[in-house]
Amino acid sequence: MSAVRIRFAASLYDRMLALYTGEVKAQGIELDFEPFFSPRAVFDRMTGKLEFDVAEMSMSEFMSRFTADQCPFVAIPVFPSRAFRHGMISINTRSGISQPSDLAGKRIGVPLYTMSAAVWIRGMLQEHFSVDLSACTWVQGAINASGKHGDPNVLPMHKPVHIVQNETGKTLSELISLGEIDATIGTTLPEAIRTDKNVRRLFEDFKAVEKDYYERTRIFPIMHVMVIRKELYEQHPFIASSIYRACEESKQAALKRLRYLGAPVNMIPWLPADVDEIADLFGGDPYPYGLDANRHTLEKFMEYLLDQSIIGKRVPIDDLFVNVDG
């Protein structure tokens, strides 16, 4: 039987590199890997036009579509992007913000209210710092460019939330420096944090805060998941297990390269200390794939999506993913 040709789209993370180079191959599949610098472009093209066969997808967008029964793809438990986000909250100190609770009632810039990073940040602020965000105004737009953050195709909210679009012609970075918004959250810091002494991170020692969060919760927040066009999966179910195994093998190759310190693979000066910390804190693999290793994190994320009116109902976590054991 000839191999199935798959158009595969993802950011070129270290854990995907061996798939891109062909060092790792997916059995029964001829992989056409299209690398992207910005995953937002992948999400927009996949949700808008189903342009790819297998693609990286926003975890929040996938869950919202799945729970609304409007999902044209299936997911496998491969999570190519994870990140702590305490360090991605910026504030203008002239707005009277010095601690998390001061965010209550403020105007907060966000690239996209429903983006996974924003969901995690709001959930974390409310659950772990008792921040009341109910009266906040969310100003939606790109942080360091004018206009929108990509071309998203997201589903309606289940309850009203005070979201306004940034139509000023200025970036959110410019708005926070001018005091027209009080804070920003998301995946990017405003450029003003380097040029305006009044703009800074909410948690200046963010690594210590994030490490404490992980030690207490055992959650390393999931941002993205890999999805397959449902029509293609139904024609060739083996694709799910083949892609899953190949992604795991590619990740293991990246971990092996990372641990080889004779010739470091990246430009991080203190890489040996970071590798030691990965071993001590995460048991050697900070990016576990598979359902069981991630169930607790996925349950918490679904709880936040429901609390924030992005989804209208819970579903069993097992239902989100197709079988990859075949």
QUIPECOR-V497970 format. One record per helix or strand. SS is the DSSP state (alpha for helix, beta for strand). FROM is the first residue (numbers start at 1). TO is the last residue. Records with the same first field share a line. If there is no record, write none. Layout:
BEGIN
SS->FROM-TO ; FROM-TO
END
This chain:
BEGIN
beta->4-11 ; 29-36 ; 54-58 ; 73-76 ; 82-82 ; 89-92 ; 107-110 ; 137-140 ; 163-165 ; 183-185 ; 199-201 ; 222-222 ; 224-229 ; 321-321
alpha->14-21 ; 39-49 ; 59-67 ; 86-88 ; 93-95 ; 100-103 ; 116-129 ; 172-178 ; 191-194 ; 206-217 ; 230-235 ; 238-259 ; 261-263 ; 271-282 ; 292-307 ; 317-320
END
